[in-house]
Amino acid sequence: MSMMLEGVKDRPFIPTEYVVRLARTPWERAGYHALRREVFCTEQHVFSEDDQDAIDAVAIPIIAACCIAGMPDRIVGAVRIHEAKPGVWRGSRLAVHADHRKLGRIGAELIRMAVSTAHGLGATRFLAQVQEQNVLFFRRLHWKGLGVITLHGLPHHDMQADLARYPAHGQDQIWLLRPQPRPRQVA
Ligand SMILES: CC(C)(COP(=O)(O)OP(=O)(O)OC[C@H]1O[C@@H](n2cnc3c(N)ncnc32)[C@H](O)[C@@H]1OP(=O)(O)O)[C@@H](O)C(=O)NCCC(=O)NCCS
């Protein structure tokens, strides 16, 4: 038995199931705001105590939750979308809990749900102000840069999603099974 557990017992627990969906319940919304505070206030110090602003009054919140036995257990991802001008939608406050990053898809699926949802609601453009260290991540997900700006004292890039890559869908949730780090191709 101890041989079977060798190398396994020290490994951090990685849930095998996640759901990405529009946040509807008070539990989901509380977890969404708690995660945003954890990432943007405690971790990144972009805001001091609370990152909420006027956009929250009109934005659609989207969450990722890790699941245990098929039930959402903890909110580990967040993003919000809103229509800034007729047809022009914006995404903001994208965050994945540090323990759940780079598992392969959670951030990318939050972006997919955000852009495809807005597309389904009539978006003709979808924009975001992206922190510099994440520009490559967005480029790989079919976003292009429109220019560099300073936001909250930090360099950001105005970026636009290629809507052709994000077909409109009416789904309000997507299940992710066993996201795992994928082996990288070595040239
Ligand atoms: C940026 C963030 C949302 C990415 O979430 P994530 O769940 O780790 O991303 P994913 O696992 O979906 O990544 C998909 C792919 O992009 C890669 N990737 C992730 N972050 C990246 C980055 N900053 N730059 C380049 N590639 C990145 C992943 O390794 C993965 O690659 P693969 O397809 O070869 O396996 C997350 O790191 C985060 O919350 N950061 C702190 C808050 C933040 O910076 N918010 C964004 C403000 S613009």
The ligand as an ORCA input file, in Angstrom:
! r2SCAN-3c Opt
* xyz 0 1
  C      -4.225     35.220    -16.440
  C      -4.972     34.051    -15.797
  C      -6.452     34.379    -15.726
  C      -4.768     32.786    -16.645
  O      -5.582     31.741    -16.136
  P      -5.161     30.199    -16.253
  O      -6.311     29.388    -15.757
  O      -3.836     29.977    -15.624
  O      -5.018     30.031    -17.823
  P      -5.200     28.669    -18.661
  O      -4.799     27.503    -17.839
  O      -6.556     28.646    -19.290
  O      -4.111     28.923    -19.805
  C      -4.272     28.474    -21.137
  C      -2.889     28.449    -21.754
  O      -2.248     29.729    -21.656
  C      -1.039     29.632    -20.882
  N      -0.936     30.837    -20.057
  C      -1.574     31.100    -18.903
  N      -1.253     32.340    -18.448
  C      -0.373     32.834    -19.360
  C       0.333     34.060    -19.468
  N       0.178     35.049    -18.547
  N       1.135     34.252    -20.543
  C       1.281     33.295    -21.494
  N       0.629     32.109    -21.441
  C      -0.180     31.879    -20.389
  C      -1.199     28.376    -20.067
  O       0.035     27.846    -19.689
  C      -1.939     27.490    -21.050
  O      -1.020     27.028    -22.019
  P      -1.203     25.603    -22.784
  O      -2.470     25.736    -23.597
  O       0.018     25.491    -23.620
  O      -1.308     24.587    -21.697
  C      -4.411     33.759    -14.366
  O      -3.015     33.583    -14.445
  C      -4.727     34.832    -13.329
  O      -5.801     34.849    -12.747
  N      -3.776     35.739    -13.051
  C      -3.934     36.747    -12.015
  C      -4.977     37.794    -12.357
  C      -4.757     38.421    -13.702
  O      -3.626     38.663    -14.116
  N      -5.891     38.697    -14.382
  C      -5.893     39.160    -15.753
  C      -5.935     40.603    -15.812
  S      -5.792     41.118    -17.515
*
